[in-house]
Amino acid sequence: MKLVRHGIAGHERPGLVDAQGRIRNLTGHCDDFGPQFFASGGPRKLQSVDVESLPIVAEGTRLGACIAQPGNFIAVGLNYVQHAIETNAPIPKDPILFNKAPSCICGPNDTVLLPKGSTKTDWEVELALVIGKTTHYVDPAQALACVAGYFICNDLSEREFQLERSGQWVKGKMAPTFGPLGPWLVTPDEIADVQNLRLWLDLNGKRIQDSNTSDMIFTIAQIVSDTSQYVVLQPGDVITTGTPQGVGLGMKPPQYLKPGDVMRLGIEGLGVQEQRVAAWAD
């Protein structure tokens, strides 16, 4: 299944994408795609829904983030070999974990706002996942069974806030609109091999990230397992799993986002996002 949230910001409704690519309204079959939906086995329950009986959502309706109100939004840094090389960073021995704020989440095509004082905001196409059941101290061999679905995340990062100010990376990772998710949540049964998915990002029509999840240093199973050693992962929690080479930080000279730029990014089988960049305005 491909699950989607549609409607104006703050009032999105649940839906799914039918075989013809049309969005169908799931109102009445579930409330939303939040923690309770996953805790109660929501994706499994929706398999019995008669898709053809669902109302079709008007074409052009805004898409919200495909996940509603996760309790935790965890990210992984430096998880692609070539990305570590381009940024002159050593290959990590363990997954580098940090948090993004759930308040940074926005829709896949919403405007990305540069924070006040930003001079080095960067792009990062990433494969993200949502946890489907309480997960703690899980072995890698069982870890993928804890995943309820996959989707795209643009892990936007303000590099000066992240790397040049004292403290932790999170300063550059949590600004509003710094976590577009979607367009869809795709259930695992639709993905043959999560470690063999092409992912890419275009900036103003030019392809600048183009890689495959096979270049990950730590697999999805290893990431879920490792994260569960330090925190109890709850249904609805989001983990985004790192970006490949091609970020602005790694360019010579570095290149960063400016108002008017357009990012278009996608992952094989998970759809496409597109965001225009704008300056922060009070």
C-alpha positions as CSV (number, residue, x, y, z in Angstrom):
1,M,0.0,0.0,0.0
2,K,0.9,3.6,-0.5
3,L,-0.5,5.7,2.3
4,V,-0.8,9.5,2.0
5,R,-2.2,12.5,4.0
6,H,-4.0,15.2,2.1
7,G,-5.5,18.5,2.9
8,I,-4.6,21.9,4.3
9,A,-1.8,22.1,6.8
10,G,-2.9,21.0,10.3
11,H,-6.1,19.5,9.0
12,E,-4.8,16.6,6.8
13,R,-6.9,13.5,6.3
14,P,-5.7,9.9,5.7
15,G,-5.7,8.4,2.2
16,L,-4.2,5.9,0.0
17,V,-3.0,5.8,-3.6
18,D,-4.9,3.4,-5.8
19,A,-3.6,1.3,-8.7
20,Q,-4.3,4.2,-11.1
21,G,-2.2,6.6,-9.0
22,R,-5.3,8.4,-7.7
23,I,-5.6,9.4,-4.1
24,R,-8.6,7.9,-2.2
25,N,-10.0,9.3,1.0
26,L,-9.7,6.9,4.0
27,T,-11.8,9.1,6.4
28,G,-14.0,6.8,8.4
29,H,-11.6,3.9,8.1
30,C,-8.9,5.5,10.3
31,D,-8.3,8.8,12.0
32,D,-4.7,9.5,10.9
33,F,-1.3,7.9,10.5
34,G,0.0,8.7,13.9
35,P,1.3,6.5,16.8
36,Q,-2.0,4.9,17.7
37,F,-2.6,3.9,14.0
38,F,0.7,1.9,14.0
39,A,0.3,0.6,17.5
40,S,-3.1,-0.9,16.6
41,G,-1.8,-2.6,13.5
42,G,-3.4,0.0,11.2
43,P,-1.6,-0.9,8.0
44,R,-2.7,-4.6,8.3
45,K,-6.4,-3.6,9.0
46,L,-6.5,-1.4,5.9
47,Q,-5.7,-4.3,3.6
48,S,-9.4,-5.4,3.8
49,V,-10.7,-2.0,2.7
50,D,-12.5,-1.9,-0.7
51,V,-10.4,0.6,-2.4
52,E,-12.8,1.2,-5.3
53,S,-15.5,2.3,-2.8
54,L,-13.4,5.1,-1.4
55,P,-14.0,8.7,-2.6
56,I,-11.4,10.1,-5.0
57,V,-9.6,13.2,-3.7
58,A,-9.5,16.2,-6.0
59,E,-6.5,16.4,-8.2
60,G,-4.1,19.1,-7.0
61,T,-5.0,18.7,-3.3
62,R,-2.1,19.5,-1.1
63,L,-0.2,16.6,0.4
64,G,0.9,16.7,4.0
65,A,3.7,14.7,5.6
66,C,2.8,11.0,5.3
67,I,3.3,10.6,9.1
68,A,1.3,12.4,11.8
69,Q,2.9,13.6,15.1
70,P,5.7,11.1,15.7
71,G,6.9,10.9,19.3
72,N,10.5,10.7,18.1
73,F,12.3,11.8,14.9
74,I,15.8,10.2,14.9
75,A,18.4,10.7,12.2
76,V,21.6,9.0,11.1
77,G,24.7,11.0,10.0
78,L,27.5,10.0,7.7
79,N,25.9,6.7,6.6
80,Y,27.0,6.6,3.0
81,V,30.6,5.8,2.0
82,Q,31.0,8.4,-0.7
83,H,29.3,11.1,1.5
84,A,31.8,10.5,4.3
85,I,34.6,10.7,1.7
86,E,33.3,14.0,0.1
87,T,33.2,15.7,3.6
88,N,36.6,14.4,4.6
89,A,35.1,12.5,7.6
90,P,36.3,9.1,8.8
91,I,34.0,6.1,8.2
92,P,32.0,5.7,11.4
93,K,32.4,2.6,13.5
94,D,28.9,2.8,14.8
95,P,25.8,4.7,13.5
96,I,25.9,8.4,14.3
97,L,22.5,9.2,15.9
98,F,21.0,12.6,16.5
99,N,17.4,14.0,16.8
100,K,15.4,16.2,14.6
101,A,12.4,17.9,16.1
102,P,8.9,16.6,15.1
103,S,8.0,20.3,14.7
104,C,10.3,20.5,11.7
105,I,8.2,18.1,9.7
106,C,6.2,19.4,6.7
107,G,4.6,18.2,3.5
108,P,6.7,16.9,0.6
109,N,6.0,19.9,-1.6
110,D,5.7,22.6,1.0
111,T,7.9,25.7,0.9
112,V,11.3,25.3,2.7
113,L,12.0,28.4,4.8
114,L,15.6,29.5,5.5
115,P,16.0,30.2,9.2
116,K,16.8,33.7,10.4
117,G,20.6,34.3,10.0
118,S,21.0,31.3,7.8
119,T,23.9,31.4,5.3
120,K,24.6,27.6,4.8
121,T,21.4,25.7,4.5
122,D,22.0,22.4,2.7
123,W,19.9,19.6,1.1
124,E,20.0,15.8,1.9
125,V,17.8,13.2,0.1
126,E,17.3,10.3,2.5
127,L,15.4,7.1,2.9
128,A,13.2,7.3,6.0
129,L,11.2,4.7,7.9
130,V,8.4,4.5,10.5
131,I,8.4,2.0,13.4
132,G,5.4,-0.3,13.6
133,K,5.7,-1.7,17.0
134,T,7.5,-1.2,20.3
135,T,11.1,-2.0,19.6
136,H,13.9,-2.4,22.2
137,Y,17.1,-4.4,22.1
138,V,16.1,-6.0,18.8
139,D,18.6,-8.1,16.8
140,P,19.4,-7.1,13.3
141,A,17.9,-10.3,12.0
142,Q,14.5,-9.3,13.4
143,A,14.8,-5.5,13.0
144,L,13.1,-5.1,9.6
145,A,10.0,-6.8,11.0
146,C,9.6,-3.7,13.2
147,V,9.4,-1.4,10.2
148,A,5.9,-0.4,9.1
149,G,6.8,1.5,6.0
150,Y,9.3,3.6,4.1
151,F,9.3,7.1,2.6
152,I,11.4,10.0,1.5
153,C,12.9,12.6,3.8
154,N,14.8,15.8,2.8
155,D,17.0,16.2,5.9
156,L,17.7,19.9,5.5
157,S,20.6,21.1,7.5
158,E,22.0,24.6,8.3
159,R,25.7,23.8,8.3
160,E,26.9,26.9,10.2
161,F,24.4,26.2,13.0
162,Q,25.3,22.5,12.9
163,L,29.1,22.6,12.7
164,E,30.4,26.0,13.6
165,R,28.4,26.8,16.8
166,S,29.1,25.2,20.1
167,G,27.0,22.2,21.1
168,Q,25.5,19.4,19.1
169,W,24.4,18.9,15.4
170,V,20.7,19.4,16.4
171,K,21.1,23.2,16.2
172,G,21.3,22.9,12.4
173,K,18.7,20.2,12.0
174,M,15.5,21.3,13.7
175,A,14.2,24.5,12.0
176,P,10.6,24.6,10.8
177,T,10.2,22.9,7.4
178,F,13.6,21.1,7.7
179,G,11.9,17.7,7.5
180,P,9.7,17.2,4.5
181,L,8.3,13.6,4.6
182,G,6.4,11.8,1.8
183,P,4.7,11.9,-0.6
184,W,3.7,8.4,0.4
185,L,4.3,5.9,3.1
186,V,5.0,2.6,1.2
187,T,4.5,-0.6,3.1
188,P,7.5,-3.1,3.1
189,D,5.7,-5.7,1.0
190,E,6.0,-3.3,-2.0
191,I,9.8,-3.0,-1.7
192,A,11.8,-6.0,-3.0
193,D,15.2,-4.9,-1.5
194,V,15.4,-1.8,0.7
195,Q,19.2,-2.0,0.3
196,N,19.0,-1.6,-3.5
197,L,17.0,1.6,-4.1
198,R,18.2,4.5,-6.3
199,L,17.9,7.9,-4.7
200,W,18.6,11.3,-6.2
201,L,18.1,15.1,-5.9
202,D,18.0,17.8,-8.5
203,L,18.8,21.5,-7.6
204,N,17.3,24.0,-10.1
205,G,17.0,21.2,-12.7
206,K,20.6,19.9,-12.3
207,R,21.2,16.4,-10.9
208,I,23.6,16.7,-7.9
209,Q,22.8,13.7,-5.8
210,D,22.5,10.3,-7.5
211,S,23.3,7.1,-5.5
212,N,21.9,3.9,-4.2
213,T,21.1,2.6,-0.8
214,S,23.6,-0.2,-1.4
215,D,26.3,2.5,-0.6
216,M,25.0,2.7,3.0
217,I,27.7,2.0,5.7
218,F,25.0,0.6,8.1
219,T,22.0,-1.2,6.7
220,I,18.4,-0.4,7.7
221,A,18.4,-3.5,9.8
222,Q,21.6,-2.4,11.6
223,I,20.3,1.1,12.1
224,V,17.0,-0.1,13.7
225,S,18.9,-2.6,15.9
226,D,21.6,-0.2,17.0
227,T,19.1,2.6,17.8
228,S,17.0,0.2,19.9
229,Q,20.0,-0.4,22.1
230,Y,19.7,3.2,23.4
231,V,16.0,4.1,23.2
232,V,12.7,2.3,23.3
233,L,11.4,2.9,19.8
234,Q,7.6,3.4,19.8
235,P,5.0,2.9,17.1
236,G,5.0,5.9,14.8
237,D,8.6,7.0,15.5
238,V,10.5,8.1,12.4
239,I,14.1,7.3,11.6
240,T,15.8,8.9,8.6
241,T,18.9,7.0,7.5
242,G,21.5,9.3,6.0
243,T,22.3,11.0,2.7
244,P,24.6,10.1,-0.2
245,Q,27.3,12.2,-1.8
246,G,26.4,15.5,-3.6
247,V,25.5,17.8,-0.7
248,G,26.5,21.5,-0.8
249,L,28.9,21.1,2.0
250,G,31.0,18.7,0.0
251,M,31.3,20.9,-3.1
252,K,34.4,22.9,-4.0
253,P,33.6,25.7,-3.2
254,P,30.6,24.8,-1.0
255,Q,27.2,25.7,-2.4
256,Y,24.1,26.4,-0.3
257,L,20.4,27.1,-0.8
258,K,19.1,30.6,-1.5
259,P,15.6,32.0,-1.9
260,G,14.0,30.9,-5.2
261,D,16.0,27.6,-5.5
262,V,13.9,24.5,-6.3
263,M,14.8,21.0,-5.0
264,R,13.3,17.9,-6.6
265,L,14.2,14.6,-5.1
266,G,13.1,11.0,-5.3
267,I,13.7,7.4,-4.3
268,E,12.9,4.4,-6.4
269,G,9.3,3.2,-5.6
270,L,8.7,6.0,-3.1
271,G,7.7,8.9,-5.2
272,V,9.0,12.4,-5.7
273,Q,9.2,15.6,-3.6
274,E,9.6,19.2,-4.8
275,Q,10.2,22.2,-2.6
276,R,10.9,25.9,-3.4
277,V,13.1,27.8,-1.0
278,A,12.1,31.1,0.6
279,A,13.5,33.4,3.2
280,W,12.1,33.5,6.7
281,A,9.4,36.2,7.0
282,D,7.9,37.3,10.3
